[in-house]
Amino acid sequence: MAVKSARSPIRNFYGARVTKGVAMDQRIIDLYDHFTHGGMSRRAFFARLARLAGSSAAAASLLTLLQNDYARAAVIAADDARLATERVGFDTPKGRINGYLARAMAKGKRPAVLVVHENRGLNPHIEDVARRLAVAGFLAYAVDLLSLVGGTPASEDAARELHGKLNADDALAALVAAVPFLKAHAESTGKVGAVGFCFGGGMINRLAAASGDLDAGVAYYGRQIPAAQAANIRAALLLHYAERDDGVNAGIAAYEAALKASAKTYTIYHYPGTQHAFNNDTGAARFNAAAAGLAWTRSIAFFTQTLGAPPRAT
């Protein structure tokens, strides 16, 4: 059954900074998606991009719009006086996981939210997402699942290549272990949700089926789990999908049918005119400020509804 999200007073971080993304030929965006999801080498990608753009110089200019610009990542400054942040690790059956913990400076019990990254590891954008959650009042923990293969490198290309060596089942085991870690945190109310993007969105669906302790999950354009596993889900789910994301969207109908058949609590939203990764405001070509802001407001309202209202950071 679907759960309705209440209105939220949370500030629209996205619309306050950028009004819209950069218009670009859909063939170029599709090509970049194919490249970033492991479909081709960088050399082959750039050669095809140059053909579409008309020259290598034009392709180089387009690449700056396609790639994430982490200089834009700090919607909430890393040294924001309202927040306390630190690097915190925890042990899992597959090895030690490092992460980034953010919460309000004022002590107190708060619902916890686990943040799961894209296929580029724990980068400045994902750390900023954790700070946005912390400003909203949650105890936010962004994991670095690439800890299992050496840790997230600074280079986006290197991080994406390292992600290809990550065993997804090991990553799932680490996420399952993260839930009791957050439940037991001294500043946690014991209520734990999770949010993930792209690869992380798919892992939210897997985590919801694998963990009986997860209370709520928000998946941004994440691949779905097999229908047979939907019966194992206990957490309430909020699922955000882009319009132009064929590889991910192909599984929505079967997943929704399985959730309905098992009488699960879920809400699905589709965002017209959007691309895969529309939430990531460090990527100008695919970012959609209106959709990202609306999805964020819905996500905060959903966590507030399912985990409890946290005290805002002031």
Secondary structure, DSSP 8 states (H G I E B T S, - for coil): ------------HHHHH-S------HHHHHHHHHHHTTSS-HHHHHHHHHHHHSSHHHHHHHHHHHS--GGG--SS-TT-TTEEEEEEEEEETTEEEEEEEEEESS---EEEEEEE--TT-S-HHHHHHHHHHHHTT-EEEEEEGGGGGT---SSHHHHHHHHTT--HHHHHHHHHHHHHHHHTSTTEEEEEEEEEETHHHHHHHHHHHH-SS--EEEEES-----GGGGGG--SEEEEEEEEE-HHHHTTHHHHHHHHHHTT--EEEEEEEEEETTTT-TT-TTT--HHHHHHHHHHHHHHHHHHH-------
